Protein backbone atom coordinates (compact mmCIF):
# COMPACT_ATOMS: atom_id res chain seq x y z
CA UNK A 1 0.00 0.00 0.00
CA UNK A 2 1.41 3.38 -0.98
CA UNK A 3 1.89 6.22 1.45
CA UNK A 4 -0.99 8.16 -0.08
CA UNK A 5 -3.32 5.20 0.28
CA UNK A 6 -2.25 4.84 3.93
CA UNK A 7 -3.08 8.52 4.50
CA UNK A 8 -6.51 8.06 2.92
CA UNK A 9 -7.07 4.92 4.97
CA UNK A 10 -6.22 6.86 8.14
CA UNK A 11 -8.49 9.71 7.02
CA UNK A 12 -11.38 7.38 6.28
CA UNK A 13 -10.94 5.51 9.54
CA UNK A 14 -10.77 8.78 11.45
CA UNK A 15 -14.00 9.95 9.85
CA UNK A 16 -15.72 6.73 10.86
CA UNK A 17 -14.50 7.21 14.43
CA UNK A 18 -15.82 10.77 14.38
CA UNK A 19 -19.17 9.41 13.16
CA UNK A 20 -19.37 6.98 16.07
CA UNK A 21 -18.32 9.71 18.51
CA UNK A 22 -20.94 12.10 17.12
CA UNK A 23 -23.75 9.58 17.47
CA UNK A 24 -22.67 8.44 20.95
CA UNK A 25 -22.46 11.95 22.41
CA UNK A 26 -25.93 12.74 21.05
CA UNK A 27 -27.27 10.32 23.69
CA UNK A 28 -25.66 12.42 26.44
CA UNK A 29 -26.88 16.04 26.52
CA UNK A 30 -24.23 17.22 28.99
CA UNK A 31 -21.44 15.85 26.83
CA UNK A 32 -23.04 17.33 23.71
CA UNK A 33 -23.23 20.70 25.44
CA UNK A 34 -19.55 20.45 26.40
CA UNK A 35 -18.64 19.84 22.76
CA UNK A 36 -20.55 22.88 21.55
CA UNK A 37 -24.12 21.79 20.91
CA UNK A 38 -26.46 24.75 21.33
CA UNK A 39 -28.61 24.79 24.46
CA UNK A 40 -31.90 24.75 22.53
CA UNK A 41 -30.81 21.49 20.89
CA UNK A 42 -29.63 19.93 24.14
CA UNK A 43 -32.99 20.80 25.73
CA UNK A 44 -34.81 18.70 23.09
CA UNK A 45 -33.36 15.20 23.40
CA UNK A 46 -35.04 13.77 20.30
CA UNK A 47 -33.87 16.69 18.21
CA UNK A 48 -30.37 16.29 19.65
CA UNK A 49 -30.39 12.62 18.75
CA UNK A 50 -31.69 13.33 15.24
CA UNK A 51 -28.99 15.96 14.71
CA UNK A 52 -26.33 13.55 15.97
CA UNK A 53 -27.54 10.81 13.63
CA UNK A 54 -27.61 13.14 10.62
CA UNK A 55 -24.11 14.42 11.42
CA UNK A 56 -22.97 10.83 11.88
CA UNK A 57 -24.27 9.96 8.41
CA UNK A 58 -22.23 12.79 6.89
CA UNK A 59 -19.10 11.55 8.65
CA UNK A 60 -19.81 7.99 7.48
CA UNK A 61 -20.00 9.34 3.93
CA UNK A 62 -16.67 11.10 4.42
CA UNK A 63 -15.20 7.89 5.80
CA UNK A 64 -16.42 5.83 2.86
CA UNK A 65 -14.76 8.24 0.44
CA UNK A 66 -11.49 7.92 2.35
CA UNK A 67 -11.72 4.13 2.26
CA UNK A 68 -12.58 4.24 -1.43
CA UNK A 69 -9.55 6.43 -2.15
CA UNK A 70 -7.42 3.93 -0.22
CA UNK A 71 -8.90 1.16 -2.40
CA UNK A 72 -10.32 -0.67 0.60
CA UNK A 73 -13.77 -0.48 -0.97
CA UNK A 74 -14.86 -0.01 -4.57
CA UNK A 75 -14.42 3.39 -6.23
CA UNK A 76 -17.25 5.76 -5.38
CA UNK A 77 -18.71 8.27 -7.83
CA UNK A 78 -16.77 11.52 -8.17
CA UNK A 79 -14.01 10.08 -5.99
CA UNK A 80 -11.40 12.77 -6.63
CA UNK A 81 -13.89 15.59 -6.13
CA UNK A 82 -15.35 13.91 -3.05
CA UNK A 83 -11.94 13.44 -1.45
CA UNK A 84 -10.86 16.98 -2.22
CA UNK A 85 -14.13 18.43 -0.92
CA UNK A 86 -13.94 16.35 2.25
CA UNK A 87 -10.37 17.49 2.88
CA UNK A 88 -11.35 21.12 2.34
CA UNK A 89 -14.39 20.84 4.63
CA UNK A 90 -12.34 19.35 7.46
CA UNK A 91 -9.54 21.87 6.93
CA UNK A 92 -11.93 24.83 6.86
CA UNK A 93 -13.47 23.61 10.12
CA UNK A 94 -10.00 23.12 11.56
CA UNK A 95 -8.94 26.66 10.74
CA UNK A 96 -11.27 27.78 13.54
CA UNK A 97 -8.25 26.98 15.70
CA UNK A 98 -6.74 30.33 14.69
CA UNK A 99 -9.17 32.61 16.58
CA UNK A 100 -9.27 30.12 19.46
CA UNK A 101 -5.49 30.31 19.80
CA UNK A 102 -5.52 34.11 19.44
CA UNK A 103 -8.03 34.29 22.29
CA UNK A 104 -6.06 31.77 24.35
CA UNK A 105 -2.85 33.80 24.02
CA UNK A 106 -4.58 37.12 24.74
CA UNK A 107 -4.20 38.60 21.27
CA UNK A 108 -7.99 38.79 20.89
CA UNK A 109 -10.34 39.57 23.73
CA UNK A 110 -13.83 38.24 24.20
CA UNK A 111 -16.44 38.24 26.94
CA UNK A 112 -17.26 34.64 26.16
CA UNK A 113 -15.34 31.93 28.00
CA UNK A 114 -12.85 29.94 25.96
CA UNK A 115 -14.17 26.44 25.42
CA UNK A 116 -11.33 23.92 25.54
CA UNK A 117 -13.30 21.46 23.42
CA UNK A 118 -13.28 24.06 20.60
CA UNK A 119 -9.49 23.88 20.55
CA UNK A 120 -9.50 20.07 20.57
CA UNK A 121 -12.15 19.67 17.87
CA UNK A 122 -10.46 22.26 15.66
CA UNK A 123 -7.10 20.51 15.91
CA UNK A 124 -8.69 17.13 15.20
CA UNK A 125 -10.50 18.56 12.17
CA UNK A 126 -7.32 20.17 10.90
CA UNK A 127 -5.40 16.91 11.27
CA UNK A 128 -8.05 14.86 9.47
CA UNK A 129 -8.31 17.48 6.73
CA UNK A 130 -4.55 17.28 6.29
CA UNK A 131 -4.75 13.50 5.93
CA UNK A 132 -7.42 13.80 3.24
CA UNK A 133 -5.65 16.54 1.31
CA UNK A 134 -2.18 14.98 1.49
CA UNK A 135 -3.54 11.55 0.56
CA UNK A 136 -5.63 12.95 -2.29
CA UNK A 137 -2.78 15.02 -3.72
CA UNK A 138 -0.39 12.09 -3.47
CA UNK A 139 -2.80 9.67 -5.11
CA UNK A 140 -4.23 12.11 -7.68
CA UNK A 141 -2.75 10.40 -10.76
CA UNK A 142 -3.60 6.95 -9.39
CA UNK A 143 -7.17 8.09 -8.71
CA UNK A 144 -7.40 9.29 -12.32
CA UNK A 145 -6.69 5.76 -13.55
CA UNK A 146 -9.23 4.14 -11.25
CA UNK A 147 -12.11 4.92 -13.59
CA UNK A 148 -13.47 7.72 -11.41
CA UNK A 149 -13.83 11.41 -11.93
N, C-alpha and C positions, 0 to 999 in steps of 0.2 A: 504494500500500500504506500503510495507516495505521501510526501509531507503535506501536500495540499488536501489530499483526501482525508488524512488524519485530522487536519484542522477542521474540515467540514464535518467529520464524524464527531469531534468534540463539540462543535457548535450545535449540531443536531441533538446530541445527547443532552447538552446543557439546556436547550429549549424544552426538551421533554421533561427535564427536572423542574424547570420553571413552571411548566404547565401543571405538574403534580402539586408543587408548592402553592400555586395560585388557587387551585381547587381546594386543597386542604385548609388553607387559612380562611377561605370563605365560610367554613363551618364554625369559625371562632371569631366572633365580632371584635373582641378586644385585640386579638392579634392583627386582624384586618385594619383596625383603627391605627395601631402602631405602625403598620406599613403604609399608611397614607390614605386609606379608604375614607371618603367623606362621611361625616356623622349622619347625614340623612340616610345614607345607604346602610350604614351599620345598624341604624335603628329599625330597619325593615329587613329582617333576616332572610325572607324568601327572595327579596330583591338582591340582597348581598350574595346569596348563593347563586342566583341566576347570573349575576355579573361575573362571579368567579368562574362559573362554568363556561360562559361565553369567552372570557379572557383565556381560559385554559384551552379552548378549542383553537384560538388563534395561535397560541404557543405550540400546540400539537402540529398545526400546519407548518409553522416555522421549522419545527424539528424534523418533520417529514422531508422538507426541502433540503435540509442539511444532510440527512441520511441518503437522500437521492443523489445529491452532489458527491457524496462519498462512495457512491455505487453500492450501498448496502441494500437499498431497495431499487426498484425499477425507476427509470427516468420519469420525472413528473413534467407536465406541460409547462412551458416557459421557464425551464429550470434556471438558465442563466439570469434572466430577469428576476425571478423569484428569489434567488440567492442574493443578488445584488440589492434588491429592495429590502430583504430581511436584514442584511448587514447594515444598510443605511438607517432603517428604523431603530434597530438596537443602538447604533452609534449616536443617532440624534437624541434618543432618550438618555444615553450615557453622558452626553455633553452637559446635561443638567448638573453634573458634578462641578462645573466651573463656578456658577454663582454660590453653590453650597460651600465650596472651598473658600471663596472670597469672603463669605459671611463668617466662616469658621476662623479665618485668620484676621478678621477685623477690618478688611478693606472695604466691605460693604456693611452697612448697618440696617437692621430691621427690627421692628417691634415684635415680630413673630419669633417663637423659639426655634432653634435649629433642631431639626429632627434627624437623629443619627441614622435612622433607617433610610433616609433620603440619600445620604452619602453612600451607604452600602449598596442600595439598589442601583444607583447611578454607576458605581464602579463595576458592578456585575454586568449591567447592560453594556457598558463600554467594552468590557473584556469579551463578552459574547459577540458583540458587533465586530470587534477586531478579528475574532476567529472566522466569522462568516466572510468578511471582506478579504482577509489574507488568503483564506482557502479558495474563495471564488476567483480572485486575481491569479493565484498560482495555478488553478485548474482551468482557466478560461479556454485555452486552446483544446484541452482534453474534453471539456464540456461541449465545445462546438462540434466535435466528432461523435458525440453520443446520440445524435439524432434529435436533439432538442434545440429550442430557440435560445 
